């Protein structure tokens, strides 16, 4: 597995992106709306490090309570893997607990992602590597 | 352990985990009914339930849990 991005919750995605650009990041594309998660999402990169800005679009978004809890802050690491099923089984065998079933992520070109929680390292996302 | 005993133990566990002594569980109780029961606390809840009842859920079982009733049924199956 290789690190793909750091997930970062933000209350105002436009303002956050502007600030990260001032910090040296380049925005990969304009924010897109993820209907399933009711959130706006974009990616920025600097020096080989990618961050994902995630902004709940309404109080009904599953990210809204997380933003309330964490404020504007990084809250997960995403790892890219060649085999999503195998990686899930490996994490589960090591005590990671699944948070959501695998699902397509529009902001990642429809690639499937899965979220796991671990008491020692927090929230981890897996994304299958692009073909 | 009877199902009513499982429900009573779950209620005690919920009250402690969510620091709310007024929580009253029913089979239909879901995350929407409990303040603070978000996706991250759900994971803490699963781990706590597994320890309390000395059971181990599979990935599919964890992902299929929708309500307290589902959780009680699953615990009863495994104890």
Backbone of each chain as ProteinMPNN parsed JSONL, in Angstrom:
{"seq_chain_A": "XXXXXXXXXXXXXXXXXXXXXXXXXXXXXXXXXXXXXXXXXXXXXXXXXXXXXXXXXXXXXXXXXXXXXXXXXXXXXXXXXXXXXXXXXXXXXXXXXXXXXXXXXXXXXXXXXXXXXXXXXXXXXXXXXXX", "coords_chain_A": {"N_chain_A": [[0.845, -1.193, 0.0], [0.432, 2.251, -0.695], [0.783, 5.658, 0.322], [-1.884, 7.717, -0.538], [-3.395, 10.092, -0.135], [-4.014, 12.747, 2.266], [-6.841, 13.143, 4.169], [-8.861, 15.97, 4.699], [-10.888, 17.815, 6.666], [-13.006, 20.56, 6.051], [-14.684, 23.667, 6.643], [-15.258, 25.642, 4.799], [-14.731, 25.234, 1.627], [-13.717, 26.682, -0.544], [-12.354, 28.871, 0.6], [-10.5, 27.463, 2.116], [-9.046, 26.089, 0.134], [-7.89, 28.247, -1.198], [-6.182, 29.189, 0.777], [-4.479, 26.99, 1.129], [-3.261, 27.018, -1.358], [-1.783, 29.352, -1.172], [0.03, 28.389, 0.605], [1.593, 26.892, -0.989], [0.49, 24.755, -2.353], [-0.909, 23.113, -5.256], [-3.95, 23.214, -6.957], [-5.774, 20.412, -8.026], [-8.177, 20.135, -9.427], [-11.328, 21.864, -9.815], [-13.627, 21.998, -7.012], [-15.775, 19.147, -6.704], [-19.158, 17.923, -6.526], [-20.146, 15.43, -4.377], [-22.659, 13.367, -4.455], [-23.597, 11.133, -2.981], [-22.384, 11.401, -0.541], [-23.058, 13.887, 0.125], [-21.31, 16.136, -0.073], [-18.717, 18.515, -0.839], [-15.766, 18.174, -2.693], [-12.254, 18.376, -3.221], [-8.911, 18.082, -4.603], [-5.539, 18.794, -3.715], [-2.035, 19.352, -4.34], [1.366, 19.168, -3.216], [4.803, 18.948, -3.583], [4.704, 16.14, -3.971], [2.927, 15.349, -2.055], [-0.441, 14.789, -1.418], [-3.506, 16.345, -0.629], [-6.876, 15.945, 0.413], [-9.605, 17.923, 0.324], [-12.527, 18.104, 2.151], [-15.801, 19.028, 2.347], [-18.708, 19.271, 4.074], [-21.89, 19.524, 2.512], [-24.319, 20.08, 3.579], [-26.174, 20.056, 6.71], [-27.053, 17.464, 6.799], [-25.174, 15.857, 5.723], [-22.955, 13.041, 6.045], [-20.503, 13.856, 6.862], [-20.848, 16.115, 8.336], [-21.225, 15.85, 11.228], [-18.654, 15.016, 11.793], [-17.065, 17.164, 11.07], [-17.973, 18.941, 12.938], [-16.953, 17.752, 15.179], [-14.134, 17.553, 14.721], [-13.39, 20.023, 13.684], [-11.745, 22.337, 11.381], [-9.554, 20.303, 10.054], [-7.036, 17.718, 9.536], [-8.118, 14.348, 9.145], [-8.09, 11.747, 8.235], [-6.035, 9.142, 6.756], [-5.348, 8.106, 3.458], [-4.774, 5.165, 1.72], [-3.446, 3.715, -1.199], [-4.184, 0.763, -2.951], [-3.462, -2.375, -4.577], [-5.21, -4.488, -4.411], [-8.315, -4.355, -3.281], [-10.093, -5.981, -1.786], [-8.362, -7.85, -0.588], [-6.737, -6.157, 0.916], [-8.6, -5.079, 2.678], [-9.31, -7.372, 4.136], [-6.885, -7.93, 5.328], [-6.463, -5.653, 6.974], [-8.691, -5.897, 8.658], [-8.096, -8.285, 9.947], [-6.1, -7.408, 11.534], [-7.291, -5.941, 13.475], [-8.588, -3.629, 12.677], [-11.618, -1.825, 12.266], [-14.381, -1.982, 10.113], [-15.894, 0.901, 8.691], [-17.574, 1.843, 6.685], [-19.173, 0.176, 3.972], [-17.413, -0.94, 0.963], [-17.393, 1.493, -1.632], [-18.088, 3.413, -4.602], [-16.098, 6.234, -5.37], [-16.772, 9.317, -6.458], [-15.039, 11.545, -6.605], [-12.646, 10.372, -6.967], [-12.533, 9.384, -9.481], [-14.412, 7.389, -9.638], [-13.321, 5.172, -8.548], [-13.266, 2.429, -6.189], [-13.637, 2.814, -2.675], [-12.859, 2.202, 0.798], [-13.524, 2.475, 4.266], [-11.802, 2.296, 7.368], [-11.454, 1.948, 10.922], [-9.092, 2.334, 13.506], [-8.049, 1.739, 16.813], [-5.557, 2.684, 17.543], [-4.459, 4.207, 15.458], [-6.432, 5.674, 14.262], [-8.608, 6.881, 11.661], [-8.649, 5.209, 8.563], [-8.487, 5.182, 5.052], [-9.01, 3.123, 2.257], [-8.123, 2.927, -1.154], [-8.751, 1.577, -4.309], [-6.213, 0.889, -6.691], [-5.843, 2.73, -9.708], [-6.627, 1.361, -12.903]], "CA_chain_A": [[0.0, 0.0, 0.0], [1.178, 3.514, -0.705], [-0.055, 6.784, 0.744], [-2.476, 8.442, -1.664], [-3.689, 11.461, 0.29], [-4.471, 13.038, 3.626], [-8.181, 13.729, 4.142], [-8.855, 17.186, 5.507], [-12.226, 18.397, 6.775], [-13.026, 22.032, 6.073], [-16.029, 24.251, 6.672], [-15.398, 26.471, 3.602], [-13.738, 24.606, 0.751], [-13.072, 27.701, -1.374], [-11.405, 29.611, 1.432], [-9.421, 26.543, 2.514], [-8.202, 25.848, -1.041], [-7.099, 29.47, -1.419], [-5.122, 29.245, 1.783], [-3.476, 25.953, 0.831], [-2.505, 27.474, -2.542], [-0.789, 30.299, -0.647], [1.045, 27.586, 1.298], [2.411, 26.201, -1.983], [-0.218, 23.649, -3.005], [-1.574, 23.329, -6.537], [-5.247, 22.542, -6.957], [-5.843, 19.499, -9.167], [-9.36, 20.556, -10.17], [-12.314, 22.58, -9.008], [-14.406, 21.07, -6.18], [-16.927, 18.466, -7.284], [-20.165, 17.552, -5.531], [-20.349, 13.988, -4.192], [-24.063, 13.294, -4.036], [-23.811, 10.086, -1.975], [-21.883, 11.864, 0.762], [-23.54, 15.262, 0.297], [-20.118, 16.914, 0.283], [-17.893, 19.025, -1.935], [-14.443, 17.577, -2.512], [-11.215, 18.662, -4.216], [-7.575, 17.618, -4.237], [-4.41, 19.701, -3.955], [-0.757, 18.65, -4.176], [2.637, 19.887, -3.146], [5.965, 18.101, -3.323], [4.369, 14.718, -3.903], [1.912, 15.1, -1.018], [-1.778, 15.19, -1.87], [-4.541, 16.448, 0.395], [-8.264, 15.957, -0.044], [-10.457, 18.798, 1.129], [-13.894, 17.574, 2.204], [-16.652, 20.036, 2.976], [-20.125, 18.866, 4.047], [-22.718, 20.496, 1.8], [-25.49, 20.395, 4.395], [-26.095, 19.377, 8.018], [-27.406, 16.046, 6.649], [-24.006, 15.117, 5.237], [-22.302, 12.24, 7.092], [-19.29, 14.538, 7.313], [-21.185, 17.26, 9.188], [-20.845, 15.629, 12.639], [-17.199, 14.89, 11.912], [-16.535, 18.528, 11.054], [-18.317, 19.519, 14.241], [-16.064, 17.161, 16.181], [-12.71, 17.787, 14.466], [-13.182, 21.377, 13.128], [-10.942, 22.299, 10.161], [-8.407, 19.497, 10.482], [-6.857, 16.408, 8.898], [-8.783, 13.337, 9.966], [-7.819, 10.373, 7.799], [-5.015, 8.873, 5.739], [-5.841, 7.192, 2.429], [-3.736, 4.351, 1.1], [-3.797, 3.096, -2.48], [-3.845, -0.664, -2.908], [-3.756, -3.123, -5.805], [-6.343, -5.395, -4.192], [-9.124, -3.783, -2.197], [-10.627, -7.043, -0.921], [-7.262, -8.418, 0.196], [-6.296, -5.146, 1.887], [-9.627, -5.004, 3.721], [-9.198, -8.561, 4.983], [-5.665, -7.804, 6.117], [-6.693, -4.667, 8.04], [-9.659, -6.453, 9.616], [-7.411, -9.307, 10.756], [-5.208, -6.713, 12.466], [-8.066, -5.207, 14.461], [-9.275, -2.454, 12.135], [-13.068, -2.043, 12.178], [-14.923, -1.294, 8.933], [-16.826, 1.993, 8.98], [-18.556, 1.851, 5.605], [-18.841, -0.831, 2.951], [-16.755, -0.356, -0.211], [-18.294, 2.237, -2.511], [-17.397, 4.212, -5.607], [-15.852, 7.624, -4.975], [-16.751, 10.165, -7.66], [-13.878, 12.444, -6.612], [-11.474, 9.569, -7.324], [-12.794, 8.771, -10.778], [-15.286, 6.225, -9.507], [-12.629, 4.041, -7.925], [-13.888, 2.027, -4.931], [-12.917, 3.12, -1.443], [-13.424, 1.603, 2.012], [-12.989, 3.15, 5.458], [-11.587, 1.472, 8.565], [-11.015, 2.674, 12.106], [-8.215, 1.575, 14.402], [-7.912, 2.456, 18.077], [-4.238, 3.285, 17.699], [-4.063, 5.14, 14.387], [-7.558, 6.467, 13.787], [-9.371, 6.525, 10.463], [-7.866, 4.866, 7.371], [-9.256, 4.914, 3.836], [-8.333, 2.367, 1.197], [-8.649, 3.158, -2.504], [-8.144, 0.652, -5.261], [-5.356, 1.574, -7.651], [-6.434, 2.873, -11.032], [-6.109, 0.379, -13.88]], "C_chain_A": [[0.879, 1.242, 0.0], [0.227, 4.653, -0.325], [-0.571, 7.535, -0.481], [-2.784, 9.889, -1.292], [-3.989, 11.531, 1.788], [-5.837, 13.702, 3.51], [-8.282, 14.865, 5.151], [-10.266, 17.766, 5.512], [-12.141, 19.915, 6.802], [-14.469, 22.53, 6.042], [-16.304, 25.072, 5.414], [-14.331, 26.028, 2.617], [-13.006, 25.633, -0.121], [-12.007, 28.455, -0.595], [-10.223, 28.731, 1.824], [-8.48, 26.312, 1.341], [-7.313, 27.067, -1.308], [-5.925, 29.536, -0.449], [-4.054, 28.198, 1.517], [-2.651, 26.338, -0.408], [-1.436, 28.48, -2.114], [0.339, 29.571, 0.089], [1.871, 26.745, 0.31], [1.748, 25.04, -2.679], [-0.752, 24.084, -4.374], [-2.879, 22.55, -6.525], [-5.367, 21.674, -8.195], [-7.051, 19.799, -10.041], [-10.331, 21.251, -9.229], [-13.106, 21.574, -8.164], [-15.565, 20.439, -6.941], [-17.895, 18.115, -6.157], [-20.339, 16.039, -5.526], [-21.74, 13.815, -3.608], [-24.272, 12.289, -2.907], [-23.399, 10.556, -0.584], [-22.332, 13.292, 1.07], [-22.379, 16.174, 0.734], [-19.426, 17.413, -0.98], [-16.452, 18.623, -1.638], [-13.495, 18.086, -3.595], [-9.868, 18.175, -3.68], [-6.545, 18.692, -4.57], [-3.119, 18.92, -3.699], [0.371, 19.632, -3.95], [3.738, 18.883, -2.842], [5.65, 16.627, -3.184], [3.373, 14.363, -2.817], [0.57, 15.639, -1.494], [-2.692, 15.299, -0.654], [-5.912, 16.494, -0.278], [-9.041, 16.883, 0.88], [-11.896, 18.291, 1.029], [-14.753, 18.557, 2.992], [-18.113, 19.571, 2.935], [-20.982, 19.956, 3.411], [-23.966, 20.884, 2.584], [-25.344, 19.696, 5.745], [-26.421, 17.89, 7.919], [-26.228, 15.207, 6.161], [-23.408, 14.28, 6.36], [-21.017, 12.88, 7.605], [-19.591, 15.686, 8.273], [-20.84, 17.015, 10.66], [-19.341, 15.503, 12.831], [-16.546, 16.27, 11.913], [-16.805, 19.208, 12.393], [-17.342, 19.014, 15.312], [-14.612, 17.608, 15.966], [-12.38, 19.232, 14.075], [-12.405, 21.259, 11.816], [-9.651, 21.552, 10.489], [-8.262, 18.242, 9.632], [-7.49, 15.341, 9.773], [-8.653, 11.928, 9.424], [-6.648, 10.334, 6.827], [-5.611, 7.888, 4.752], [-4.665, 6.47, 1.785], [-4.273, 3.699, -0.175], [-3.328, 1.647, -2.464], [-4.218, -1.335, -4.23], [-4.985, -4.014, -5.634], [-7.165, -4.946, -3.007], [-9.614, -4.879, -1.237], [-9.531, -7.606, -0.006], [-6.804, -7.429, 1.271], [-7.308, -5.001, 3.022], [-9.491, -6.179, 4.69], [-7.967, -8.464, 5.884], [-5.87, -6.819, 7.276], [-7.629, -5.234, 9.103], [-8.983, -7.473, 10.528], [-6.482, -8.673, 11.78], [-5.976, -5.806, 13.413], [-8.709, -3.931, 13.979], [-10.758, -2.789, 11.973], [-13.616, -1.286, 10.967], [-15.958, -0.243, 9.33], [-17.946, 2.026, 7.94], [-18.19, 0.739, 4.627], [-18.14, -0.167, 1.767], [-17.772, 0.334, -1.111], [-17.474, 3.082, -3.459], [-17.257, 5.65, -5.118], [-15.756, 8.497, -6.221], [-15.508, 11.055, -7.748], [-12.588, 11.704, -6.953], [-11.76, 8.786, -8.603], [-13.639, 7.517, -10.696], [-14.596, 5.014, -8.915], [-13.295, 3.709, -6.586], [-12.992, 2.378, -3.746], [-13.605, 2.401, -0.284], [-12.74, 2.253, 3.211], [-12.905, 2.18, 6.631], [-11.102, 2.369, 9.692], [-10.135, 1.773, 12.95], [-7.988, 2.402, 15.662], [-6.586, 3.174, 18.216], [-3.901, 4.338, 16.665], [-5.225, 5.939, 13.809], [-8.147, 5.947, 12.49], [-8.448, 6.338, 9.261], [-8.822, 4.631, 6.214], [-8.386, 4.081, 2.896], [-8.952, 2.766, -0.128], [-7.951, 2.198, -3.444], [-7.365, 1.445, -6.307], [-6.032, 1.626, -9.02], [-5.805, 1.873, -11.987], [-5.139, 1.067, -14.85]], "O_chain_A": [[1.941, 1.267, 0.624], [-0.969, 4.609, -0.615], [0.204, 7.937, -1.349], [-2.47, 10.807, -2.05], [-4.187, 10.519, 2.46], [-5.976, 14.716, 2.826], [-7.851, 14.741, 6.297], [-10.777, 18.164, 4.466], [-11.3, 20.485, 7.497], [-15.353, 21.883, 5.482], [-17.456, 25.19, 4.998], [-13.164, 26.396, 2.75], [-11.819, 25.475, -0.405], [-10.892, 28.65, -1.079], [-9.083, 29.193, 1.86], [-7.26, 26.332, 1.51], [-6.127, 26.927, -1.608], [-4.811, 29.898, -0.828], [-2.862, 28.472, 1.658], [-1.466, 26.013, -0.485], [-0.319, 28.463, -2.631], [1.458, 30.074, 0.183], [2.741, 25.977, 0.721], [2.373, 24.392, -3.518], [-1.01, 25.264, -4.611], [-2.917, 21.383, -6.136], [-5.095, 22.138, -9.302], [-6.961, 19.727, -11.266], [-10.169, 21.224, -8.009], [-13.242, 20.416, -8.559], [-16.249, 21.103, -7.72], [-17.507, 18.022, -4.992], [-20.646, 15.44, -6.557], [-21.974, 14.078, -2.428], [-25.035, 12.552, -1.977], [-23.989, 10.158, 0.42], [-22.029, 13.836, 2.132], [-22.45, 16.872, 1.745], [-19.538, 16.811, -2.047], [-15.98, 18.714, -0.505], [-13.887, 18.214, -4.754], [-9.706, 17.898, -2.492], [-6.662, 19.402, -5.569], [-3.109, 17.952, -2.939], [0.341, 20.769, -4.423], [3.603, 18.061, -1.936], [6.261, 15.934, -2.37], [3.01, 13.196, -2.67], [0.46, 16.79, -1.918], [-2.657, 14.452, 0.24], [-6.07, 17.011, -1.384], [-9.119, 16.643, 2.085], [-12.409, 18.077, -0.069], [-14.466, 18.873, 4.147], [-18.694, 19.487, 1.853], [-20.835, 21.14, 3.713], [-24.598, 21.899, 2.29], [-24.479, 18.835, 5.904], [-26.112, 17.128, 8.834], [-26.287, 13.978, 6.187], [-23.35, 14.733, 7.503], [-20.501, 12.496, 8.655], [-18.689, 16.177, 8.952], [-20.225, 17.875, 11.291], [-18.811, 15.838, 13.89], [-15.599, 16.519, 12.658], [-15.971, 19.952, 12.908], [-16.961, 19.748, 16.224], [-13.937, 17.997, 16.919], [-11.216, 19.63, 14.127], [-12.402, 20.194, 11.199], [-8.757, 22.106, 11.129], [-9.242, 17.754, 9.069], [-7.414, 15.413, 10.999], [-9.071, 10.984, 10.095], [-6.311, 11.322, 6.174], [-6.299, 6.946, 5.145], [-3.69, 7.091, 1.361], [-5.399, 3.203, -0.216], [-2.22, 1.344, -2.022], [-5.158, -0.923, -4.91], [-5.714, -4.265, -6.594], [-6.765, -5.133, -1.858], [-9.552, -4.714, -0.018], [-9.746, -7.811, 1.189], [-6.517, -7.823, 2.402], [-6.931, -4.824, 4.18], [-9.549, -6.004, 5.907], [-8.002, -8.863, 7.049], [-5.502, -7.106, 8.415], [-7.391, -5.074, 10.3], [-9.256, -7.525, 11.727], [-6.114, -9.304, 12.771], [-5.369, -4.978, 14.092], [-9.316, -3.21, 14.771], [-11.109, -3.904, 11.588], [-13.354, -0.094, 10.807], [-16.794, -0.48, 10.202], [-19.115, 2.214, 8.276], [-17.015, 0.405, 4.479], [-18.26, 1.044, 1.584], [-18.872, -0.175, -1.326], [-16.327, 3.428, -3.177], [-18.181, 6.21, -4.527], [-14.772, 8.425, -6.957], [-14.985, 11.29, -8.837], [-11.557, 12.33, -7.2], [-11.284, 7.664, -8.777], [-13.589, 6.673, -11.59], [-15.2, 3.949, -8.789], [-13.827, 4.598, -5.921], [-11.768, 2.257, -3.806], [-14.778, 2.037, -0.371], [-11.544, 2.543, 3.181], [-13.798, 1.363, 6.857], [-10.446, 3.388, 9.474], [-10.407, 0.58, 13.089], [-7.764, 3.61, 15.591], [-6.495, 4.171, 18.932], [-3.142, 5.265, 16.949], [-5.017, 6.795, 12.949], [-8.184, 4.741, 12.244], [-7.592, 7.174, 8.974], [-9.845, 3.964, 6.37], [-7.184, 4.314, 2.765], [-10.169, 2.928, -0.223], [-6.733, 2.022, -3.392], [-7.788, 2.513, -6.749], [-6.707, 0.681, -9.43], [-4.615, 1.572, -11.9], [-4.596, 0.417, -15.744]]}, "seq_chain_B": "XXXXXXXXXXXXXXXXXXXXXXXXXXXXXXXXXXXXXXXXXXXXXXXXXXXXXXXXXXXXXXXXXXXXXXXXXXXXXXX", "coords_chain_B": {"N_chain_B": [[-27.379, -15.993, 27.985], [-30.282, -14.034, 28.071], [-32.354, -12.368, 25.595], [-33.491, -10.038, 26.59], [-31.787, -9.52, 28.684], [-29.479, -8.999, 27.262], [-30.251, -6.643, 25.948], [-30.56, -4.984, 28.174], [-27.95, -4.904, 29.102], [-26.75, -3.714, 26.921], [-27.956, -1.233, 27.016], [-26.89, -0.176, 29.376], [-24.23, -0.086, 28.622], [-24.336, 1.728, 26.445], [-25.145, 4.045, 27.805], [-22.915, 4.566, 29.338], [-20.879, 4.814, 27.399], [-21.754, 6.955, 25.803], [-22.037, 8.811, 27.69], [-24.489, 9.492, 28.904], [-26.974, 9.217, 30.97], [-29.667, 9.069, 30.538], [-30.359, 7.634, 28.324], [-32.516, 5.463, 26.65], [-32.934, 2.427, 25.3], [-34.436, 0.909, 22.412], [-35.474, -1.731, 20.174], [-35.621, -0.401, 17.772], [-33.943, 1.741, 17.923], [-31.588, 3.926, 16.479], [-28.533, 5.338, 15.058], [-29.325, 7.911, 14.561], [-30.885, 8.565, 16.684], [-29.353, 8.917, 18.925], [-27.399, 11.219, 20.512], [-24.233, 12.043, 19.389], [-23.597, 9.585, 18.349], [-21.88, 8.934, 15.894], [-20.133, 7.979, 12.853], [-17.579, 7.389, 13.717], [-17.791, 7.032, 16.482], [-19.38, 4.849, 16.318], [-17.656, 2.825, 15.655], [-16.114, 2.662, 17.995], [-18.148, 1.796, 19.622], [-18.724, -0.756, 18.551], [-16.339, -2.128, 19.131], [-16.39, -1.986, 21.908], [-18.727, -3.409, 22.497], [-18.004, -5.93, 21.527], [-15.976, -6.578, 23.347], [-17.364, -6.497, 25.793], [-19.294, -8.549, 25.569], [-17.745, -10.61, 24.855], [-17.433, -11.481, 22.179], [-16.888, -11.85, 18.615], [-17.312, -9.996, 15.794], [-17.93, -10.409, 12.27], [-16.633, -8.782, 9.285], [-18.741, -8.322, 7.466], [-20.957, -8.597, 9.132], [-20.625, -6.429, 10.882], [-20.896, -4.304, 9.115], [-23.504, -4.606, 8.409], [-25.09, -3.853, 10.491], [-27.789, -1.984, 11.551], [-29.403, -1.018, 13.531], [-30.137, -0.908, 17.089], [-31.57, -3.163, 17.7], [-30.7, -4.952, 15.715], [-28.105, -5.266, 16.6], [-28.479, -6.443, 19.114], [-29.681, -8.853, 18.33], [-27.56, -10.021, 16.954], [-25.625, -10.284, 18.956], [-26.979, -12.082, 20.619], [-27.059, -14.307, 18.951], [-24.427, -15.081, 19.064], [-23.755, -15.633, 21.653]], "CA_chain_B": [[-27.922, -14.655, 28.267], [-31.52, -13.822, 27.314], [-32.319, -11.155, 24.766], [-33.774, -8.875, 27.442], [-30.543, -9.245, 29.413], [-28.568, -8.363, 26.295], [-30.717, -5.261, 25.768], [-30.259, -4.238, 29.403], [-26.503, -4.685, 29.129], [-26.452, -2.725, 25.877], [-28.38, 0.097, 27.496], [-25.875, 0.27, 30.337], [-23.022, 0.209, 27.835], [-24.593, 2.967, 25.704], [-25.185, 5.176, 28.745], [-21.538, 4.853, 29.745], [-20.09, 5.245, 26.239], [-22.19, 8.28, 25.332], [-22.093, 9.669, 28.866], [-25.859, 10.006, 28.989], [-27.74, 8.274, 31.775], [-31.094, 9.052, 30.188], [-30.584, 6.835, 27.105], [-33.385, 4.293, 26.767], [-32.85, 1.752, 24.009], [-35.439, -0.031, 21.9], [-34.945, -2.399, 18.974], [-35.617, 0.515, 16.627], [-33.001, 2.852, 18.127], [-30.49, 4.001, 15.497], [-27.58, 6.417, 15.317], [-30.026, 9.197, 14.492], [-31.578, 8.818, 17.949], [-28.398, 9.082, 20.03], [-26.471, 12.323, 20.283], [-22.83, 11.645, 19.444], [-23.375, 8.283, 17.699], [-21.483, 9.125, 14.504], [-19.448, 6.804, 12.296], [-16.387, 7.068, 14.5], [-18.246, 6.453, 17.742], [-19.928, 3.537, 15.995], [-16.538, 1.884, 15.73], [-15.843, 2.459, 19.426], [-19.266, 1.009, 20.143], [-18.532, -2.149, 18.125], [-15.223, -2.701, 19.905], [-16.841, -2.109, 23.296], [-19.698, -4.509, 22.555], [-17.258, -7.191, 21.377], [-15.276, -6.866, 24.615], [-18.335, -6.719, 26.867], [-19.971, -9.838, 25.403], [-16.717, -11.591, 24.454], [-17.779, -12.013, 20.854], [-16.145, -11.224, 17.527], [-18.157, -9.86, 14.616], [-17.242, -10.409, 10.977], [-16.754, -7.498, 8.588], [-20.09, -8.188, 6.899], [-21.899, -8.391, 10.241], [-20.471, -5.05, 11.361], [-21.421, -3.372, 8.113], [-24.951, -4.799, 8.241], [-25.805, -3.356, 11.668], [-28.53, -0.747, 11.29], [-30.148, -0.577, 14.717], [-29.809, -1.607, 18.332], [-32.183, -4.487, 17.598], [-29.773, -5.786, 14.937], [-26.948, -5.552, 17.446], [-28.911, -7.4, 20.134], [-29.861, -10.147, 17.66], [-26.244, -10.571, 16.626], [-24.993, -10.703, 20.21], [-27.676, -13.288, 21.063], [-26.618, -15.423, 18.102], [-23.031, -15.454, 19.326], [-23.493, -15.915, 23.068]], "C_chain_B": [[-29.175, -14.43, 27.419], [-31.428, -12.519, 26.518], [-32.582, -9.909, 25.62], [-32.545, -8.512, 28.287], [-29.517, -8.564, 28.512], [-28.959, -6.897, 26.104], [-30.385, -4.405, 26.993], [-28.759, -3.928, 29.483], [-26.091, -3.656, 28.072], [-26.822, -1.321, 26.352], [-27.353, 0.674, 28.49], [-24.598, 0.704, 29.613], [-23.163, 1.53, 27.061], [-24.529, 4.181, 26.641], [-23.77, 5.575, 29.162], [-20.743, 5.436, 28.574], [-20.455, 6.657, 25.795], [-22.421, 9.254, 26.49], [-23.462, 10.322, 29.021], [-26.735, 8.964, 29.704], [-29.205, 8.199, 31.431], [-31.388, 8.199, 28.957], [-31.455, 5.618, 27.433], [-33.46, 3.632, 25.39], [-34.106, 0.949, 23.698], [-34.804, -0.726, 20.697], [-34.776, -1.42, 17.822], [-34.626, 1.658, 16.782], [-31.869, 2.775, 17.101], [-29.578, 5.17, 15.869], [-28.262, 7.781, 15.329], [-30.675, 9.569, 15.823], [-30.642, 9.142, 19.107], [-27.408, 10.194, 19.688], [-25.031, 11.819, 20.427], [-22.538, 10.301, 18.79], [-23.102, 8.522, 16.21], [-20.669, 7.914, 14.057], [-18.225, 6.416, 13.116], [-16.769, 6.463, 15.849], [-18.858, 5.068, 17.516], [-18.844, 2.47, 16.114], [-16.169, 1.611, 17.184], [-16.922, 1.575, 20.065], [-19.089, -0.475, 19.799], [-17.449, -2.821, 18.979], [-15.65, -2.931, 21.35], [-17.82, -3.274, 23.461], [-18.975, -5.852, 22.441], [-16.562, -7.573, 22.692], [-16.27, -7.252, 25.705], [-18.941, -8.121, 26.8], [-19.011, -10.956, 24.982], [-17.108, -12.303, 23.167], [-16.914, -11.304, 19.821], [-17.062, -11.185, 16.312], [-17.31, -9.959, 13.351], [-17.4, -9.023, 10.343], [-18.169, -7.282, 8.078], [-21.122, -7.936, 7.999], [-21.835, -6.944, 10.742], [-21.13, -4.073, 10.393], [-22.936, -3.496, 7.938], [-25.755, -4.231, 9.41], [-26.478, -2.017, 11.378], [-29.184, -0.171, 12.543], [-29.672, -1.346, 15.942], [-30.404, -3.019, 18.311], [-31.298, -5.456, 16.82], [-28.599, -6.222, 15.814], [-27.308, -6.594, 18.504], [-29.082, -8.789, 19.523], [-28.518, -10.822, 17.416], [-25.528, -11.071, 17.885], [-25.642, -11.998, 20.702], [-27.252, -14.509, 20.258], [-25.271, -15.966, 18.543], [-22.747, -15.78, 20.784], [-24.343, -17.091, 23.545]], "O_chain_B": [[-29.146, -14.611, 26.202], [-30.546, -11.69, 26.743], [-31.977, -8.859, 25.403], [-32.3, -7.339, 28.566], [-28.784, -7.673, 28.942], [-28.099, -6.017, 26.098], [-29.981, -3.249, 26.864], [-28.357, -2.834, 29.88], [-25.201, -2.837, 28.301], [-26.095, -0.356, 26.119], [-27.007, 1.854, 28.436], [-23.98, 1.714, 29.948], [-22.238, 2.341, 27.023], [-23.935, 5.206, 26.308], [-23.464, 6.757, 29.318], [-20.026, 6.424, 28.731], [-19.584, 7.457, 25.454], [-22.927, 10.36, 26.302], [-23.578, 11.529, 29.237], [-27.167, 7.975, 29.113], [-29.925, 7.357, 31.968], [-32.551, 8.052, 28.58], [-31.171, 4.856, 28.357], [-33.984, 4.212, 24.439], [-34.749, 0.391, 24.587], [-33.719, -0.346, 20.257], [-33.886, -1.589, 16.988], [-34.478, 2.469, 15.868], [-31.275, 1.72, 16.882], [-29.811, 5.885, 16.844], [-27.824, 8.695, 16.026], [-30.979, 10.736, 16.068], [-31.093, 9.593, 20.159], [-26.677, 10.113, 18.701], [-24.66, 11.246, 21.451], [-21.378, 9.906, 18.678], [-23.984, 8.334, 15.372], [-20.535, 6.941, 14.799], [-17.877, 5.237, 13.197], [-16.15, 5.501, 16.304], [-18.852, 4.224, 18.412], [-19.083, 1.367, 16.606], [-15.938, 0.463, 17.564], [-16.644, 0.733, 20.919], [-19.281, -1.342, 20.652], [-17.63, -3.933, 19.477], [-15.311, -3.953, 21.947], [-17.751, -4.025, 24.433], [-19.29, -6.797, 23.165], [-16.561, -8.737, 23.092], [-16.052, -8.209, 26.448], [-19.087, -8.797, 27.818], [-19.422, -12.098, 24.78], [-17.114, -13.53, 23.077], [-16.286, -10.286, 20.114], [-17.535, -12.225, 15.854], [-16.123, -9.634, 13.36], [-18.195, -8.203, 10.803], [-18.734, -6.199, 8.232], [-22.052, -7.15, 7.815], [-22.865, -6.319, 10.993], [-21.827, -3.143, 10.8], [-23.577, -2.602, 7.385], [-26.979, -4.139, 9.325], [-25.821, -1.045, 11.007], [-29.481, 1.022, 12.604], [-28.907, -2.305, 15.838], [-29.809, -3.957, 18.843], [-31.152, -6.619, 17.196], [-28.162, -7.372, 15.778], [-26.535, -7.518, 18.759], [-28.679, -9.787, 20.121], [-28.355, -12.022, 17.638], [-24.91, -12.136, 17.882], [-24.945, -12.909, 21.149], [-27.103, -15.604, 20.801], [-25.001, -17.16, 18.415], [-21.628, -16.161, 21.126], [-24.262, -17.479, 24.711]]}, "name": "protein", "num_of_chains": 2, "seq": "XXXXXXXXXXXXXXXXXXXXXXXXXXXXXXXXXXXXXXXXXXXXXXXXXXXXXXXXXXXXXXXXXXXXXXXXXXXXXXXXXXXXXXXXXXXXXXXXXXXXXXXXXXXXXXXXXXXXXXXXXXXXXXXXXXXXXXXXXXXXXXXXXXXXXXXXXXXXXXXXXXXXXXXXXXXXXXXXXXXXXXXXXXXXXXXXXXXXXXXXXXXXXXXXXX"}
